[in-house]
Amino acid sequence: MSAVASNKLIVLANEYRTEDGAPLLIENPLLTSAAEEKAQDMAERSYFSHQTPEGAEPWVFLDRAGYAYAVAGENLAVNFSESETVTNAWMNSPTHRANIVNREFTEIGVGVAQGVYKGHSATFVVQFFAQPTLPR
């Protein structure tokens, strides 16, 4: 069983945001659903990419979940066994770190799934960040 936990990844992201002076991210159930679907899709089809094997962008998962967004970002990870090591790797990557501390993002959803990647058991992690569109 993987020790990568969605709720822990949210706590860790918010700890780094606090250090950076950014407001806390709020977990959104629609973003969580989208992240879970993306993680499961990668796990079931053994790919690791922002795009699906058919070339669909990650935002298709937000659309399917019914999440309307003004801006969005995605962090991915595979082959990690602890929430802390996933977050440390993201924070050591300029583009992943930028998503975590981006002040435009106000909401988060995280999905974790077990599958096979390159012939080995693997944990797939998806972090979606977004700012919802304003209601009209």
DSSP file with accessible surface (Angstrom, degrees, kcal/mol):
  #  RESIDUE AA STRUCTURE BP1 BP2  ACC     N-H-->O    O-->H-N    N-H-->O    O-->H-N    TCO  KAPPA ALPHA  PHI   PSI    X-CA   Y-CA   Z-CA
    1    1 A M              0   0  238      0, 0.0     2,-0.1     0, 0.0    80,-0.0   0.000 360.0 360.0 360.0 134.1    0.0    0.0    0.0
    2    2 A S        -     0   0   28      1,-0.1    80,-0.1     2,-0.1    79,-0.1  -0.411 360.0-150.4 -73.2 144.9    1.3    3.4   -1.0
    3    3 A A  B     +a   82   0A  48     78,-1.1    80,-1.0    -2,-0.1     2,-0.7   0.220  66.4 111.9 -96.6  12.2    2.1    6.0    1.7
    4    4 A V        -     0   0    9     78,-0.3     2,-0.4    76,-0.2    -2,-0.1  -0.798  51.1-173.4 -85.2 117.8    1.3    8.7   -0.8
    5    5 A A     >  -     0   0   35     -2,-0.7     4,-2.2     1,-0.1     5,-0.2  -0.962  28.5-142.0-122.0 131.9   -1.9   10.3    0.5
    6    6 A S  H  > S+     0   0   33     -2,-0.4     4,-1.8     1,-0.2     5,-0.2   0.906 103.3  49.8 -54.2 -48.7   -4.0   13.0   -1.2
    7    7 A N  H  > S+     0   0  112      1,-0.2     4,-2.2     2,-0.2    -1,-0.2   0.886 110.0  51.0 -63.8 -36.6   -4.8   14.8    2.0
    8    8 A K  H  > S+     0   0   73      1,-0.2     4,-2.8     2,-0.2    -1,-0.2   0.899 106.9  54.2 -67.0 -38.8   -1.1   14.9    3.1
    9    9 A L  H  X S+     0   0    0     -4,-2.2     4,-2.2     2,-0.2    -1,-0.2   0.875 109.0  49.2 -63.5 -34.3   -0.1   16.3   -0.3
   10   10 A I  H  X S+     0   0   14     -4,-1.8     4,-2.5     2,-0.2    -2,-0.2   0.933 110.9  49.2 -69.2 -45.0   -2.6   19.2    0.2
   11   11 A V  H  X S+     0   0   71     -4,-2.2     4,-2.1     1,-0.2    -2,-0.2   0.937 112.9  47.7 -58.4 -46.5   -1.3   19.9    3.7
   12   12 A L  H  X S+     0   0   14     -4,-2.8     4,-2.1     2,-0.2    -1,-0.2   0.913 110.2  51.5 -64.5 -42.2    2.3   19.9    2.4
   13   13 A A  H  X S+     0   0    0     -4,-2.2     4,-2.2     1,-0.2    -1,-0.2   0.935 111.0  48.7 -59.3 -43.3    1.4   22.2   -0.5
   14   14 A N  H  X S+     0   0   23     -4,-2.5     4,-2.4     1,-0.2    -1,-0.2   0.839 106.3  56.6 -68.5 -30.9   -0.3   24.6    1.9
   15   15 A E  H  X S+     0   0   95     -4,-2.1     4,-2.1     2,-0.2    -1,-0.2   0.936 110.1  44.9 -63.6 -44.0    2.8   24.6    4.2
   16   16 A Y  H  X S+     0   0   56     -4,-2.1     4,-1.7     2,-0.2    -2,-0.2   0.876 111.4  53.1 -67.6 -35.7    5.0   25.7    1.3
   17   17 A R  H  X>S+     0   0    1     -4,-2.2     5,-2.9     2,-0.2     4,-0.6   0.923 107.8  51.3 -64.2 -40.7    2.4   28.3    0.3
   18   18 A T  H ><5S+     0   0   91     -4,-2.4     3,-1.3     1,-0.2    -2,-0.2   0.934 109.1  50.1 -61.3 -45.0    2.4   29.7    3.8
   19   19 A E  H 3<5S+     0   0  152     -4,-2.1    -1,-0.2     1,-0.3    -2,-0.2   0.835 112.9  47.7 -60.0 -33.5    6.2   29.9    3.7
   20   20 A D  H 3<5S-     0   0   51     -4,-1.7    -1,-0.3    -5,-0.1    -2,-0.2   0.460 117.4-112.9 -87.7  -4.1    6.0   31.8    0.4
   21   21 A G  T <<5S+     0   0   54     -3,-1.3    -3,-0.2    -4,-0.6    -2,-0.1   0.630  71.1 137.8  81.4  14.7    3.3   34.2    1.7
   22   22 A A      < -     0   0    7     -5,-2.9    -1,-0.3    -6,-0.2    -2,-0.1  -0.656  59.3-102.2 -91.6 150.0    0.6   32.7   -0.6
   23   23 A P        -     0   0   76      0, 0.0    -1,-0.1     0, 0.0    -3,-0.0  -0.293  47.0 -90.7 -66.8 156.0   -3.0   32.1    0.6
   24   24 A L        -     0   0  103      1,-0.1     2,-0.3    -7,-0.1   -10,-0.1  -0.333  37.7-120.4 -66.7 145.9   -4.0   28.5    1.4
   25   25 A L        -     0   0    7    -15,-0.2     2,-0.5    -3,-0.1    82,-0.3  -0.671  20.9-140.5 -84.5 143.1   -5.5   26.3   -1.3
   26   26 A I  E     -b  107   0B 112     80,-2.2    82,-2.0    -2,-0.3     2,-0.3  -0.898  19.7-118.7-104.9 131.6   -9.0   25.0   -0.6
   27   27 A E  E     -b  108   0B  96     -2,-0.5    82,-0.2    80,-0.2     3,-0.1  -0.510  27.5-159.7 -70.2 130.7   -9.8   21.4   -1.7
   28   28 A N     >  -     0   0   28     80,-2.3     4,-2.5    -2,-0.3     5,-0.2  -0.962  15.2-143.1-113.2 127.5  -12.5   21.4   -4.3
   29   29 A P  H  > S+     0   0  102      0, 0.0     4,-2.5     0, 0.0     5,-0.1   0.832 101.9  52.6 -60.7 -32.3  -14.4   18.1   -4.8
   30   30 A L  H  > S+     0   0   75      2,-0.2     4,-2.3     1,-0.2    37,-0.2   0.906 110.7  46.8 -70.0 -40.0  -14.7   18.6   -8.6
   31   31 A L  H  > S+     0   0    0      2,-0.2     4,-2.6     1,-0.2    78,-0.3   0.894 112.1  51.5 -65.7 -39.1  -10.9   19.2   -8.9
   32   32 A T  H  X S+     0   0   14     -4,-2.5     4,-2.9    76,-0.3     5,-0.2   0.936 109.3  49.9 -62.3 -44.6  -10.4   16.1   -6.7
   33   33 A S  H  X S+     0   0   56     -4,-2.5     4,-2.4     1,-0.2    -2,-0.2   0.919 111.7  48.3 -59.7 -43.6  -12.6   14.1   -9.0
   34   34 A A  H  X S+     0   0    0     -4,-2.3     4,-2.4     2,-0.2    -1,-0.2   0.920 112.9  47.9 -63.6 -43.1  -10.7   15.3  -12.0
   35   35 A A  H  X S+     0   0    0     -4,-2.6     4,-2.7     2,-0.2    76,-0.3   0.903 111.8  49.6 -65.8 -40.9   -7.4   14.5  -10.4
   36   36 A E  H  X S+     0   0  101     -4,-2.9     4,-2.6     2,-0.2    -1,-0.2   0.916 111.2  49.3 -64.1 -41.6   -8.5   11.0   -9.4
   37   37 A E  H  X S+     0   0   67     -4,-2.4     4,-2.5    -5,-0.2    -2,-0.2   0.922 112.7  47.3 -64.1 -42.0   -9.8   10.3  -12.9
   38   38 A K  H  X S+     0   0    0     -4,-2.4     4,-2.5     2,-0.2     5,-0.2   0.937 112.9  48.4 -65.8 -44.4   -6.5   11.4  -14.5
   39   39 A A  H  X S+     0   0    0     -4,-2.7     4,-2.5     1,-0.2    -2,-0.2   0.932 113.7  47.2 -61.0 -43.7   -4.5    9.4  -12.0
   40   40 A Q  H  X S+     0   0   81     -4,-2.6     4,-3.0     2,-0.2     5,-0.2   0.900 109.9  53.5 -65.8 -38.9   -6.6    6.3  -12.7
   41   41 A D  H  X S+     0   0   29     -4,-2.5     4,-2.1     1,-0.2    -2,-0.2   0.936 111.4  45.0 -61.6 -46.0   -6.4    6.8  -16.4
   42   42 A M  H  X>S+     0   0    0     -4,-2.5     5,-1.4     1,-0.2     4,-0.8   0.915 115.2  48.6 -63.2 -42.1   -2.6    6.9  -16.3
   43   43 A A  H  <5S+     0   0    5     -4,-2.5    73,-1.0    -5,-0.2     3,-0.4   0.919 114.4  44.2 -65.4 -44.2   -2.6    3.9  -14.0
   44   44 A E  H  <5S+     0   0  134     -4,-3.0    -1,-0.2     1,-0.2    -2,-0.2   0.833 122.6  36.8 -70.7 -32.0   -4.9    1.8  -16.1
   45   45 A R  H  <5S-     0   0   95     -4,-2.1    -1,-0.2    -5,-0.2    -2,-0.2   0.321 103.8-125.9-107.9   8.6   -3.3    2.7  -19.4
   46   46 A S  T  <5 +     0   0   58     -4,-0.8     2,-0.3    -3,-0.4    72,-0.3   0.882  63.1 127.3  52.7  49.6    0.3    2.8  -18.2
   47   47 A Y      < -     0   0   23     -5,-1.4     2,-0.4    -6,-0.1    -1,-0.2  -0.919  44.4-158.5-129.4 160.5    1.3    6.2  -19.4
   48   48 A F        +     0   0   70     -2,-0.3     2,-0.3     3,-0.0     3,-0.1  -0.865  46.1 107.7-139.5  98.3    2.8    9.2  -17.6
   49   49 A S  S    S-     0   0   50     -2,-0.4    -2,-0.1     1,-0.1    -7,-0.0  -0.969  72.2-117.2-166.5 154.0    2.2   12.5  -19.4
   50   50 A H  S    S+     0   0   79     -2,-0.3     2,-0.3     2,-0.1    -1,-0.1   0.838 105.6  59.6 -66.5 -31.3    0.2   15.7  -19.1
   51   51 A Q  S    S-     0   0   82      6,-0.1     6,-0.2    -3,-0.1    -3,-0.0  -0.741  91.4-118.5 -96.8 147.9   -1.4   14.6  -22.4
   52   52 A T    >   -     0   0    7      4,-2.1     3,-2.6    -2,-0.3    -1,-0.1  -0.288  39.6 -96.9 -71.1 166.7   -3.4   11.4  -22.8
   53   53 A P  T 3  S+     0   0   78      0, 0.0    -1,-0.1     0, 0.0    -2,-0.0   0.805 128.9  55.6 -56.8 -25.2   -2.1    8.9  -25.3
   54   54 A E  T 3  S-     0   0  133      2,-0.1    -2,-0.0     1,-0.0    -3,-0.0   0.482 124.1-105.4 -84.6  -4.2   -4.6   10.4  -27.8
   55   55 A G    <   +     0   0   36     -3,-2.6     2,-0.2     1,-0.3    -5,-0.0   0.518  66.1 153.0  94.4   6.8   -3.1   13.8  -27.3
   56   56 A A        -     0   0   33      1,-0.1    -4,-2.1     2,-0.1    -1,-0.3  -0.481  45.0-119.5 -70.7 137.8   -5.9   15.3  -25.1
   57   57 A E    >   -     0   0   91     -6,-0.2     3,-1.8    -2,-0.2     4,-0.3  -0.326  26.0-106.3 -72.1 160.6   -4.7   18.1  -22.8
   58   58 A P  T >> S+     0   0    3      0, 0.0     3,-1.7     0, 0.0     4,-0.6   0.781 112.5  74.2 -61.2 -23.8   -5.1   17.7  -19.0
   59   59 A W  H 3> S+     0   0   74      1,-0.3     4,-2.5     2,-0.2     3,-0.2   0.705  76.9  76.4 -68.1 -16.1   -7.9   20.2  -18.9
   60   60 A V  H <> S+     0   0   40     -3,-1.8     4,-2.6     1,-0.2    -1,-0.3   0.866  92.2  54.3 -60.4 -32.3  -10.3   17.6  -20.5
   61   61 A F  H <> S+     0   0    0     -3,-1.7     4,-1.5    -4,-0.3    -1,-0.2   0.865 107.5  49.1 -70.9 -34.7  -10.4   16.0  -17.0
   62   62 A L  H  X>S+     0   0    0     -4,-0.6     5,-2.6     2,-0.2     4,-0.6   0.919 111.9  49.4 -67.1 -43.0  -11.5   19.3  -15.5
   63   63 A D  H ><5S+     0   0   98     -4,-2.5     3,-1.3     1,-0.2    -2,-0.2   0.923 109.4  51.0 -61.4 -45.5  -14.2   19.7  -18.2
   64   64 A R  H 3<5S+     0   0  140     -4,-2.6    -1,-0.2     1,-0.3    -2,-0.2   0.842 108.7  52.2 -61.0 -34.5  -15.5   16.1  -17.6
   65   65 A A  H 3<5S-     0   0   18     -4,-1.5    -1,-0.3    -5,-0.2    -2,-0.2   0.576 116.5-115.9 -78.5  -9.8  -15.7   16.8  -13.9
   66   66 A G  T <<5 +     0   0   56     -3,-1.3     2,-0.7    -4,-0.6    -3,-0.2   0.732  63.0 150.0  81.9  23.7  -17.8   19.9  -14.6
   67   67 A Y      < -     0   0    8     -5,-2.6     2,-0.5   -37,-0.2    -1,-0.2  -0.814  33.2-156.2 -95.6 116.0  -15.2   22.3  -13.1
   68   68 A A        -     0   0   57     -2,-0.7    65,-1.6    65,-0.1     2,-0.3  -0.804  21.0-176.4 -92.0 125.2  -15.2   25.7  -14.8
   69   69 A Y  E     -C  132   0B  64     -2,-0.5     3,-0.1    63,-0.3    65,-0.0  -0.907  37.2-161.5-129.2 150.4  -11.9   27.5  -14.4
   70   70 A A  E    S+     0   0B  55     61,-3.5     2,-0.3     1,-0.4    -1,-0.1   0.820  91.3   1.8 -89.4 -43.6  -10.2   30.8  -15.2
   71   71 A V  E    S-C  131   0B  42     60,-1.1    60,-2.2    33,-0.1    -1,-0.4  -0.980  72.0-179.6-141.2 151.3   -6.7   29.4  -14.8
   72   72 A A  E     -C  130   0B  24     -2,-0.3     2,-0.3    58,-0.2    58,-0.3  -0.986   7.4-171.3-150.8 157.3   -5.4   25.9  -14.1
   73   73 A G  E     -C  129   0B   4     56,-2.5    56,-2.6    -2,-0.3     2,-0.4  -0.962   9.3-149.5-145.7 161.9   -2.2   23.9  -13.6
   74   74 A E  E     -C  128   0B   8     -2,-0.3     2,-0.4    54,-0.2    54,-0.2  -0.998   5.8-168.5-140.1 133.6   -1.2   20.3  -13.2
   75   75 A N  E     -C  127   0B   1     52,-2.5    52,-2.8    -2,-0.4     2,-0.3  -0.970  14.1-168.7-115.0 139.2    1.6   18.5  -11.4
   76   76 A L  E     +C  126   0B   9     -2,-0.4     2,-0.3    50,-0.2    50,-0.2  -0.919   8.2 176.0-124.4 152.4    2.3   14.8  -12.0
   77   77 A A  E     -C  125   0B   4     48,-1.9    48,-2.9    -2,-0.3     2,-0.3  -0.986   3.8-176.4-150.3 151.5    4.5   12.2  -10.3
   78   78 A V  E     +C  124   0B  18     -2,-0.3    46,-0.2    46,-0.2     3,-0.1  -0.985  63.4  25.6-145.8 149.3    5.1    8.5  -10.6
   79   79 A N  S    S+     0   0   96     44,-1.3     2,-0.3    -2,-0.3    45,-0.1   0.816  80.4 129.1  69.0  36.1    7.2    6.0   -8.7
   80   80 A F        -     0   0   64     43,-0.5    -1,-0.3     1,-0.1   -76,-0.2  -0.901  39.1-167.8-114.0 150.9    7.2    7.7   -5.3
   81   81 A S        +     0   0   75     -2,-0.3   -78,-1.1     1,-0.1     2,-0.4   0.472  68.0  51.6-117.0  -3.6    6.3    6.0   -2.1
   82   82 A E  B  > S-a    3   0A  85      1,-0.1     4,-1.9   -80,-0.1   -78,-0.3  -0.996  70.4-134.0-136.5 141.8    5.9    8.9    0.3
   83   83 A S  H  > S+     0   0    2    -80,-1.0     4,-2.4    -2,-0.4     5,-0.2   0.880 107.6  54.7 -58.2 -39.6    4.0   12.1    0.2
   84   84 A E  H  > S+     0   0   80      1,-0.2     4,-2.7     2,-0.2    -1,-0.2   0.886 106.6  49.1 -65.5 -39.9    7.0   14.1    1.4
   85   85 A T  H  > S+     0   0   60      2,-0.2     4,-2.1    -3,-0.2    -1,-0.2   0.875 110.8  51.1 -70.8 -34.2    9.3   12.8   -1.3
   86   86 A V  H  X S+     0   0    1     -4,-1.9     4,-2.4     2,-0.2    -2,-0.2   0.964 113.8  44.1 -61.4 -51.1    6.8   13.7   -4.0
   87   87 A T  H  X S+     0   0    1     -4,-2.4     4,-2.8     1,-0.2    -2,-0.2   0.903 111.7  53.1 -64.3 -40.2    6.4   17.2   -2.6
   88   88 A N  H  X S+     0   0   71     -4,-2.7     4,-1.5     2,-0.2    -1,-0.2   0.918 109.4  49.4 -61.3 -41.6   10.2   17.6   -2.2
   89   89 A A  H  < S+     0   0   38     -4,-2.1     4,-0.3     1,-0.2     3,-0.2   0.929 112.4  47.7 -63.3 -43.6   10.7   16.6   -5.8
   90   90 A W  H >< S+     0   0    6     -4,-2.4     3,-1.4     1,-0.2     7,-0.6   0.917 110.6  51.1 -62.8 -42.4    8.0   19.1   -7.0
   91   91 A M  H 3< S+     0   0   19     -4,-2.8    -1,-0.2     1,-0.3    -2,-0.2   0.761 107.2  54.4 -69.8 -21.8    9.5   21.9   -4.9
   92   92 A N  T 3< S+     0   0  139     -4,-1.5    -1,-0.3    -3,-0.2    -2,-0.2   0.454  96.5  77.8 -88.3  -0.7   13.0   21.2   -6.4
   93   93 A S  S <> S-     0   0   30     -3,-1.4     4,-3.1    -4,-0.3     5,-0.3  -0.946  76.3-145.3-108.7 119.4   11.5   21.6   -9.9
   94   94 A P  H  > S+     0   0  108      0, 0.0     4,-2.1     0, 0.0    -1,-0.1   0.879  98.0  45.8 -53.9 -41.1   11.0   25.2  -10.9
   95   95 A T  H  > S+     0   0  100      2,-0.2     4,-1.3     1,-0.2     5,-0.1   0.902 116.2  44.1 -72.9 -38.0    7.8   24.5  -13.0
   96   96 A H  H  > S+     0   0   39      2,-0.2     4,-2.0     1,-0.2    -1,-0.2   0.911 113.8  50.9 -71.1 -41.0    6.2   22.3  -10.3
   97   97 A R  H  X S+     0   0   93     -4,-3.1     4,-2.4    -7,-0.6     5,-0.2   0.908 104.7  58.2 -60.2 -41.9    7.1   24.7   -7.5
   98   98 A A  H  X S+     0   0   52     -4,-2.1     4,-0.9    -5,-0.3    -1,-0.2   0.886 106.5  48.7 -57.4 -39.5    5.6   27.5   -9.5
   99   99 A N  H >< S+     0   0   33     -4,-1.3     3,-0.5     2,-0.2    -1,-0.2   0.930 109.8  51.6 -64.8 -44.7    2.3   25.7   -9.6
  100  100 A I  H 3< S+     0   0    0     -4,-2.0    -2,-0.2     1,-0.2    -1,-0.2   0.902 120.5  32.1 -62.1 -40.7    2.4   25.0   -5.9
  101  101 A V  H 3< S+     0   0   13     -4,-2.4     2,-0.3    -5,-0.1    -1,-0.2   0.430  83.4 131.6-101.3   4.5    3.0   28.6   -4.8
  102  102 A N    X<  -     0   0   44     -4,-0.9     3,-1.1    -3,-0.5    -3,-0.0  -0.383  47.4-153.5 -61.9 119.1    1.1   30.4   -7.7
  103  103 A R  T 3  S+     0   0  132     -2,-0.3    -1,-0.2     1,-0.3    -4,-0.0   0.659  89.5  68.2 -71.4 -17.2   -1.1   33.0   -6.1
  104  104 A E  T 3  S+     0   0  104      2,-0.0     2,-0.4    27,-0.0    -1,-0.3   0.809  85.7  82.4 -69.0 -29.2   -3.6   32.8   -9.0
  105  105 A F    <   +     0   0    6     -3,-1.1    26,-0.3     1,-0.1     3,-0.1  -0.632  46.6 165.0 -81.2 131.4   -4.6   29.3   -7.9
  106  106 A T        +     0   0   53     24,-2.0   -80,-2.2    -2,-0.4     2,-0.3   0.528  59.7  48.7-117.9 -15.9   -7.1   29.2   -5.0
  107  107 A E  E     -bD  26 130B  32     23,-2.6    23,-2.0   -82,-0.3     2,-0.3  -0.905  59.4-166.6-131.4 158.7   -8.3   25.6   -5.2
  108  108 A I  E     -bD  27 129B   0    -82,-2.0   -80,-2.3    -2,-0.3     2,-0.3  -0.973   8.1-175.0-142.5 151.4   -6.7   22.1   -5.3
  109  109 A G  E     - D   0 128B   0     19,-2.1    19,-3.1    -2,-0.3     2,-0.4  -0.974  11.0-164.5-145.1 139.1   -7.6   18.6   -6.0
  110  110 A V  E     - D   0 127B   0     -2,-0.3     2,-0.4    17,-0.2    17,-0.2  -0.980   4.1-172.1-129.6 137.8   -5.3   15.5   -5.7
  111  111 A G  E     - D   0 126B   0     15,-2.6    15,-2.7    -2,-0.4     2,-0.4  -0.982   1.4-171.7-128.5 143.1   -5.6   12.0   -7.1
  112  112 A V  E     + D   0 125B  40     -2,-0.4     2,-0.3    13,-0.2    13,-0.2  -0.998  10.8 173.2-132.4 133.4   -3.5    8.9   -6.4
  113  113 A A  E     - D   0 124B   5     11,-2.2    11,-3.2    -2,-0.4     2,-0.4  -0.991  25.5-131.4-141.6 151.2   -3.8    5.6   -8.2
  114  114 A Q  E     + D   0 123B 102     -2,-0.3     2,-0.2     9,-0.2     9,-0.2  -0.838  47.1 120.6-101.4 137.6   -1.9    2.3   -8.3
  115  115 A G  E     - D   0 122B  19      7,-2.7     7,-3.1    -2,-0.4     2,-0.4  -0.820  58.2 -70.0-163.5-155.0   -1.0    0.8  -11.6
  116  116 A V  E     - D   0 121B  65    -73,-1.0     2,-0.4     5,-0.3     5,-0.2  -0.970  36.0-179.9-123.5 133.9    1.9   -0.4  -13.8
  117  117 A Y  E >  S- D   0 120B  41      3,-2.9     3,-1.5    -2,-0.4   -70,-0.1  -0.989  74.1 -11.5-136.1 124.7    4.4    1.8  -15.4
  118  118 A K  T 3  S-     0   0  160     -2,-0.4    -1,-0.1   -72,-0.3     3,-0.1   0.873 131.0 -52.2  52.9  40.4    7.2    0.5  -17.6
  119  119 A G  T 3  S+     0   0   65      1,-0.2     2,-0.3   -73,-0.0    -1,-0.3   0.507 119.9  96.0  82.7   4.2    6.5   -3.0  -16.4
  120  120 A H  E <  S- D   0 117B 135     -3,-1.5    -3,-2.9     0, 0.0    -1,-0.2  -0.943  83.3 -95.1-128.2 150.9    6.6   -2.3  -12.7
  121  121 A S  E     + D   0 116B 109     -2,-0.3     2,-0.3    -5,-0.2    -5,-0.3  -0.345  54.5 179.1 -58.3 139.1    4.0   -1.5  -10.0
  122  122 A A  E     - D   0 115B   5     -7,-3.1    -7,-2.7   -79,-0.1     2,-0.5  -0.989  33.0-131.3-148.3 152.8    3.7    2.2   -9.6
  123  123 A T  E     - D   0 114B  15     -2,-0.3   -44,-1.3    -9,-0.2   -43,-0.5  -0.932  24.5-157.2-103.2 126.3    1.9    5.0   -7.8
  124  124 A F  E     -CD  78 113B   0    -11,-3.2   -11,-2.2    -2,-0.5     2,-0.4  -0.894   8.5-167.4-105.8 133.1    0.6    7.8  -10.0
  125  125 A V  E     -CD  77 112B   1    -48,-2.9   -48,-1.9    -2,-0.4     2,-0.4  -0.980   6.8-174.5-126.2 134.2   -0.1   11.2   -8.5
  126  126 A V  E     -CD  76 111B   0    -15,-2.7   -15,-2.6    -2,-0.4     2,-0.5  -0.996   3.0-172.2-127.9 130.8   -2.0   14.1  -10.0
  127  127 A Q  E     -CD  75 110B   0    -52,-2.8   -52,-2.5    -2,-0.4     2,-0.5  -0.991   6.8-167.5-120.6 117.3   -2.3   17.5   -8.5
  128  128 A F  E     -CD  74 109B   0    -19,-3.1   -19,-2.1    -2,-0.5     2,-0.4  -0.927   3.5-172.6-104.0 135.0   -4.7   20.0  -10.1
  129  129 A F  E     +CD  73 108B   0    -56,-2.6   -56,-2.5    -2,-0.5     2,-0.3  -0.944  17.1 151.0-119.4 146.0   -4.6   23.6   -9.2
  130  130 A A  E     -CD  72 107B   0    -23,-2.0   -23,-2.6    -2,-0.4   -24,-2.0  -0.992  43.0-132.8-164.0 166.5   -7.1   26.2  -10.4
  131  131 A Q  E     -C   71   0B  66    -60,-2.2   -61,-3.5    -2,-0.3   -60,-1.1  -0.998  39.3-128.2-122.1 122.1   -9.1   29.3   -9.9
  132  132 A P  E     -C   69   0B  38      0, 0.0   -63,-0.3     0, 0.0     2,-0.1  -0.312  25.2-102.6 -68.0 155.7  -12.7   28.9  -10.6
  133  133 A T        -     0   0   59    -65,-1.6   -65,-0.1     1,-0.1     3,-0.1  -0.466  45.3-102.0 -70.8 150.4  -14.5   31.2  -13.0
  134  134 A L        -     0   0  143     -2,-0.1    -1,-0.1     1,-0.1   -65,-0.0  -0.538  38.3-107.0 -74.5 139.8  -16.7   33.7  -11.2
  135  135 A P              0   0  125      0, 0.0    -1,-0.1     0, 0.0     0, 0.0  -0.351 360.0 360.0 -63.7 146.8  -20.4   32.9  -11.1
  136  136 A R              0   0  281     -3,-0.1    -3,-0.0    -2,-0.0     0, 0.0  -0.680 360.0 360.0-102.1 360.0  -22.4   35.2  -13.4
